[in-house]
Amino acid sequence: MQTLREQLNNGVVINSIFVDNFKTDFLTVKYVKKLDEDESTYISLLSQVLNRGTSKYGEMDKINFLLEQNYGAGLFTKVSKKGEAQVLSFTVYYLNDIFALNNEPISKNIIELLNSVIFEPILDGESFRDDIVEQEKQNLKDKIKAQFNDKQVYSLNKLKSIMFEKERYGVSELGDLQKIESITGKTLYSYYKRFLDEAKIIIEFIGRPCNIIDLLKPLTSKMTKADRAGIDTKVINNVSSVNTVVEKLNTQQSKLNLGFRLGENAQKDIFALKLFNVIYGSSPNSKLFLNVREKMSLCYYCASAVDPIKNVMFVYSGIEAGDYDKARDEIIHQLDKSKIGEISQEEFNNAKSYLIDSYKSLNDSQMALASFVEENELMGLDMNPEYHISEVSKLDIERVVNVAKGIKLDTVYFLKGEPGGAK
């Protein structure tokens, strides 16, 4: 595996991982902007409208035919949140040229298509086509409303909106239902032109060794503006008091979600943080799974997840309403045990092996590698998995305990179900 980071004169960053164990190449162009409640809905809607077709190639039925003609290549767009950044991604994957039967220039064809998707949308004068925009507005509304039907997603989002009410992190990357209605084809197109000039651009390539600069020239030559704003995530480590919110809903299973500030120790020792998370709640051998779920039967599921960019952790669980106090106390108790060093050598060794194996498994998925590269670019870390394996191998229990000591509970959100409620 060879990794390469290059920054062009126009400010575009190209991160490449050259590997020869895939027959396909995987390319993602990411436009990154700070999360903003006034802009997030526009960006979310853009991801769907730009995916509907281009002025050069036509609408998606024709593009899908072109993709099939190029050995079943793929194209998709999506929005995501990384720290306090909103990311609009344009992704293609395609068979590497050396495997084409008749020397077809697959990479050239697909990169030209990607170029058209980003820079040559279907327009009606100085406006996106109104029929496309209206259809995608409805699709976006449906997507946002669908989160309410998935109570696990809904409750975690609700925790974040409460915990980060006064921070950009609390803004949803999907946008706001109330803001969708006011967007028109003309206002969206006006925003699109500004967005292309203002957003930070990160390109990720996972595939066989090549001259990546030449390969991407049709794309990067269109990215002319160099003055693009950086993305900073504000980290708050202090907690003045724990905020507890209870919401009653007609649902069978209650949801208990806890939000934590990780503290300065975690910021300074990212690898110890990741290992702590495995020990505490993100693996089948974690304290939360083995104790809160298996031993004490206090929940249907219970796990933790960290966002190292924002330096926060979330614990999410499904419980019976009557077990609220016991489940909450035991989740906190397992953290307290970690803080005083009650981590056995077996727990530590199992967690270290689990984390190292997760880094090794990145080699099996180009999409996973691309996500890994993105996070480490935004955090300023080395993007070679071997470096991360090396750093995890150096960890000891003391460093993990040191991270745990700085973690503070900030917010508790309890979605209280009712007997006989909806599933």
Order of alpha helices (4+ residues) and beta strands (2+ residues): beta-beta-beta-alpha-beta-beta-alpha-beta-beta-alpha-alpha-alpha-alpha-alpha-beta-alpha-alpha-beta-beta-alpha-alpha-beta-beta-alpha-alpha-alpha-alpha-alpha-beta
